[in-house]
Amino acid sequence: MVRDLPRAVAARVSSWGPEAGDAVLYAAAALFAGLTMEFTSQPPYRTWGELALGPYLLAAVLSALLGRYRSRDHQPELPTAVPGPGDAVARRARGVRIGLFVFVLFGATLLPLSVEVALRSAGTPGAHAQPEVRVIEQAGQRVAHGHSPYQAMVRDHRLVSATPGEPAYESFFPYLPLMIVFGLPSSTHHPIRLTDARIFFTAVTMLVVAIALAIGRGPGERKLRTAQVLAVLPTAALPLATGGDDMPIVAFLLLGMVLAQRRRPGWSGIVFGVVSAMKFTAWPLAALALFAARDREGRRAPVRMALGMLLIVGPVVAPFVVRNADAFFQNVVLFPLGLAGVSSPAASALPGHLLVSWIPALHRPLPIAVALVGGFVLVRRLVRRPPVTTSEVVSLAGWAMLVAILFAPATRIGYLLYPVNFFVWAHLLEGADAEDLVAVGEEELDDLVVAPREEEPVLVA
């Protein structure tokens, strides 16, 4: 069925063997970098493609050669208590794969980031940063000087409190207050090459991902795949080099789900509270995570997780809402949905944007209809068959966000990194989740295993 598609794709990729999987992924990344370099009209994207193409190609070739070496020279051995030659070969192959991962990390992620920041710092013609970088830095500068980051508003069809000399859309701050932290360094007198927000996006992302994978359970192969998606493939390398504000969001979301799986509902709630105070895109998974909240004894603990979230979100967001609720609502809700009366650069040619372009009258009814229909389907799914494990939660969140991104009137194709990551995490978390079902109460476990489930697609008409 449709809901099993990501899992089936992940299983198919796993059946290729780790080295062959690496070769395919790096080759696909090289193709994407080449197409980006050739067809994009945005200078930072072109620069990234030019720099990332070589590392991806080399990693693809070396991964393919490594796979051929293992398939030709390494014969599977019978299980034995004494390590054999096959174990040494496997260890060497794993070491080579990790070495290639580090090579691509530097070549396709960190080097392009450094070049983009250097070009911006030197004042090279061409915008070597996506608008969100400047927007977050400007918000940090305002807060550092005692002003609210939510200033721009539309009154009587006229933009007020606009940032002088900037496009209208850059006057809005479509984030929640905690995102300002990444822009605070730009309020200092240090040069751009030290204060560019992308540096801190990348540092936080790498640190949080490393912590999540270190404390998480699951096969090492699935962890490496997750790290590739979150650090070296175009799903991470391109946004980190050019913009990157969504990457800390997905990193914290992964950490929150790992803590939920480790039955730390309080700490998981705090992490979800941190990320939910940065951007609304974190809220769908944070809300659904409550279904997988359990304490150390395996009992449901959604209240403890929710309290952890509120402990952070409330004190961070409330002061800005109280200060100017109208400005906050226009910046954080209306503008991202394309309903503030100011066109947003986040307008990729996805179905929702194409519909409102062809039929402008749908500009306001479309998001309302999508919210109502999608909300009804989601609630029906949660009532009839609620997710129990963390893998089920992230899979359901992936489908929900995929539909929302496709049909939003103003969105960008880069937001697809959310469902892509969620589907990968479902594969990562699935193995360890099977162990957690043992701790579920006997009656509930009988309902899950014995009761037949209706075969129906989730969030798909």
N, C-alpha and C positions, 0 to 999 in steps of 0.2 A: 504494500500500500504506500501512499504518498508519504505518510509520516515516517516510514522506515527507509526512505531513499537515502538520507545522509549516512545512516548506519551501513546500508548496503554498499554505498560508494566507498566508505572508509574500509569496510571489510575487503572489498575488491582491491583497493590500493595495497592493503596489508598483504594480500596474497601474492603480490609481485615479488616480495622479498624486500628487505630494507634498502639495499643498495640500488635496486632497480627503481624503487619508489623515489629515492633521492634523485636519481638521474632524470626521471620523468618530471618531478617538481622543479628541479633546477632548469631543465630544458624549457618547460613552460614559462618559467620566470624570465629566462633569456628572451623568449619570443615576445613576451609582454614588454620587456624593456626595449627591445628593438622597435616594436610598433609604437610605443610611447615616444621614443626618440624621433621617429620618422613623421608621425602624424599630429603630435600635440602642438597647440599654439601657445602653450605656457612655458616660458623660459626655465622655471625651476624643474618642471617635469622633464624637459628635454635634457637638461644637465644631468639629472638623475639617471635617465636612460643611457646616456653616453658612458657614464661611469660604471653603472651596474651591469651592463651587457657582458663585458669581459669576464668578471668573476662568476657570473651565472653559467656562462658557456663552459669555462674551465671546470667548474665544479660538476656540471652535468657529464662532461667527458670522463673525468676521473671517477665519478660514481659508477658510470657504466662499465669502465674497465675493472673497477673493484668487484662489481657484481659478476662479471665474466670470470675473473680469477677465482672467486669463491665457488662458483658453480662448476668450474672445470677441475680445480685442484682439491677442493674440500668435499670429501664424501661424508655424509652423516654417519655418526657412530652410534653404536648401541649404548643405552644408558649404563653408566658405570660410576662407581663411587670414586674412582681414580681419574683425575683430569687427564684427557688424552690430547693428541695433536689438534683435534677439531676445536677444543676449547681455546687453545693458543691462537688459532687462526681467527676465531670469532672475536677474541679480545683485540687482536691487531686490526681487524676490519672495523670494529667499533671505534677504536682509537683514530683510525683514518677518517671515519665519518665525522667524528667530533672535530677533528682538525679541519676538515672541509667546512663544517658549520662555522667555525671561528674565522676561517678565511673569508667566507661569504659575508659574515657579520661585518668585518672590517671593510671589505671591498664594495658591498652593495648597500650597506646601511650607514656605517660611521664615516667612511671617506666622502660619499656624496653629501652627508650632513655637514661635514667640516668645510667642504668646498662651497656649498650654498651659503653658509654663515659667513665665510671669508669674502665671498663676492658681495654679499649684502653690506658687510662692514666696510668694504673698499668703495662702496657707492657705484659699483658696476651697473651700467644701464640694464634695465629689465628687472622686474619684481622677483627677487630671489627668495621670496617667502610668500606663502599663501595669506590671504587677508586675515584669517583667524589669528595668525601670529601677531600682527600689528594691533588687532582689536584687543587681545588679551594684555599685551604690553601697555597699551593706552589705559586700559582699566586699572592695571597695577599702578601706573603713574598717578591716576586720579585719586585712588585710595590712599596712596602714600602722601598726598597733599591734602588729605582730609575731605575729599569730595566723594560723591556716590558714583559708582560705575554705571548706574542706570540713569542716564540723563536724556537721551534722545527720545522724543515722543512725537506722535502725529496728532495734531489738534486741528480740527476744521480743515482736514485734508492738507495740512501744512506741517512740514517737519520743523520742530523746534529743538533748541539746544544741540544742534548738529556740531560735529567736530570740524573746525575750520580747515579748509584745504583738503578734505578727505571725501571720498564718495559717500553718498547718503547711507548706504548699507553698512559702512564701517563706523558709523556713529552709534550703532546699536551694539549692545553687549548681550548676546543670546545665551549666556551661561549662568549657572548658579554661582553664588559668591565665592566658594572655595577655589574655583578655577583662577581667581585673581592671584593666588600664591605664585603661579608660574610667571606672572607678569611683574611681580614686585622687583626682581633684580634690575629690570630696565629703568627703574626710578632712581638708581644710583648713578654716579658719574663715571662708571666704568665703560669701556668701549663695547660696541654691539657684539663683537666676537666673544665676549665673556658673559653677556647678559641676554642673548637671544633666547627667547622662550623655548625654542626647539631643543636646546641643550638640556634643559631641565625636564622637558617631556621625555626625552630619551633616557636620561639618567634614572628618573623615577620608574619608567616602564621596565627597564632592564633589571633594576633592583627588585621590584615587586614580583616580576615574573620569576626571577631566580628563587625568591623566598617561596612562592607558591609551588613551584616544581620540586623544591627541596623537601618541603614538609608534606607534599601530597603523596598519596599512594597510587600505585598503578605501574604497569610495565615500563621499563626504561625506553623501549622503542616508541611507545605512545607519548611519553614525555618529550622525546626528541622531536617528534612530529609537531607537537604543540609549540615547542620552542622555535621551530622553523617558521611556523605561521606567525608567531608573535615577535620575531626578531629579524629574520633574514629574507623571507619571501616578500614579494611586492605588497602583500597585505599589511606589512609593517614597514619595510624599507622605504617605500615611496612616501607614505604619510609622515614618517619620522623626518625624512630629509626635507620635505616641503612645507609641512604644517604640523601635524602630530598631536593635536589636542585630544583626539579620540583614543590614542594609544595608552595613556595612563588610565583612562576609563576602563578599557578592556582588561588591563593588567590587574587593577583592583577588583574587578568583577571576578576574575579567575581566582584571586586570593580568597575572596569572600566565599565562593563555592567550595574551594578546597577546605576551608575552615568549617563550612557546614558539613561537608562529608566527614571531617574528622570529629564531628559532634562537639563543636565549640560554638553554640548558637550565639552566645553573648559577644564573643570576639568577631564572629562572622557578621553580626548585626552592626558592630562598630565600623568594620571595613565597608560594609554596604552604606552606612551612614556617611562616611567620608566621600565615597564616590558619588552618592546621590546628592551631595551638596556641591558637586562640581557641574553636573550636566544631567538634563532630563533623560537622555538616552540610557542612563543606568537604571532608571526606575522600573522598567518592565521586568528585568531579571531579578532585581532586588525584591520586588513584590512577590514574584513567583517562588523565590527562594524560601519564603515562609512555609511552603508546603513540604520542604525537605528538612526543616529545622528539627533536630532531635538532640536530646541531652546525652550524657555519657551512658545512661542506662537504656537508651533507645526509645525513650518516651518523647512524644511530640513536644516541641518547645518554641512555637511561633511567637509567643508573647515575649520571651526573653530576647529573641532576635529582633523583634519589632522595637523593643525598648532600646536596644543598642543603636538601631538606626535613628530613632527619635532623639537620643542623647546627643547626636552630632548634628543632624539636619535642623532640628528646632532652633538651637542657639545660633547657628550660622546663618540661616535663611531669614528667620523672623525679623531681626532688626532692619533689614533692607526692605522687607514688605511693609513694615510699619512706617518706615521713613517716607516711602512714596509707592503705594500699591499700584497706582495706575502705570507709572513708568516701569516698575518691575514686571507687570503683566504684559505690557506691550513689548518689552525687550526679550523676555524669557519664553513667552508663550506665543503671542501673535506673530512676531517677526519670524521665528523659525518655521511657522506654518504658512508663511506667505500671506498673512491676513492683516499686516500692519499698514498696508498702503505703500510700502517701499519695496521695490524688487530686490530679491536676495540673489547673490551670486551662486547660492546652492540650488541650482536648477538644471540638473542633468536630465537627459532625454529619457526618463523613465516613464512608465505608463501614466502615472498621476499627472506629471508635468505636461505630457503630450495632450492629455484630455483637456486640461484647463487652457492649453494653448489653442486647441481647435475650437473649444466651446467655452469662452470666457465666463459665461454665466454659471459654470460649475465651480468657479474658483472658491466660493464659500461652501456651497452644498456638498462638494466632494469630500473634504476632510470630515465633515459631520457625518455623512453617510458611511464612510469607511470606519469611523469610530463606533458608530451604532451597530453596524453589521458585524464588524470584527469583534467588538466587545460582546455582542450576543453569542457569537460562535465560541469565543474563548470562555465566557462564563458557563455556557452549556457544557463545554468540555471539562471545566474544572469541577462542576457539580456531578456530572455523570461518571467521570473517571479522572479524579485528581492525580497529579504526579506525586510520586512517593519518594523517589530517589533523586539525587542531584543530577544524574545523567538525564532523567526524564524532564527535569525542570529546565535544563539548558536547551534541550532539544525543542521543547514547547516554546521557550522564549525565542529560539532561532526562527521558528515558523512565524510567530507573532510579529517579530521585527521585520522579517522579510516582506510580509504583506504590507505592513505600515510604510516601509521605505519605498516599495514599488508604487504605492498609490497615493503617497503624499504629494500635494501640488508643488511644493518647493523642497527638494531634497537633492542630495548629490550621490553619485554612484559609489563614492568612497565609503558611505555609511554601510555598504554591504559587508564591510569587514566585521560588523557585529554578528550577523547570522553565520558567516563563514566560521568565525571563531567559536561560536556557540555549538555548531555542529561538530567541530573538531573536539571540543571539550566533552561533548556527549560520549564520544568514542574513548577519550582519556579516562573519564570518570566511571564508565560502565563496568569495568572489571572489578574495581573496588566496591562499587555499589552492590554487587551480588553478595558480597560478604555481609554488608549491612542489613540485608533483608532477614538474616538469621535473628537479628535483635528485634524485629518487628513483632508485636504481640501475636499470639497464635491465631486468634480470631481474625485479625486484620490480614495476617499472612495467608490464611485460608481464602479470604475474599480476593486477594491479589492473584493467587496461584490457581485456585480451583474455579472461581467464578468466570464464566466466559465473557470475553470482551467483544463488544461490537466492533466490527471492522468499518471504520469510517475515516475519511481524510480529516486532518486537523487544519483549520484556518484556510482551507482551500475550497472555493466554491465548486 
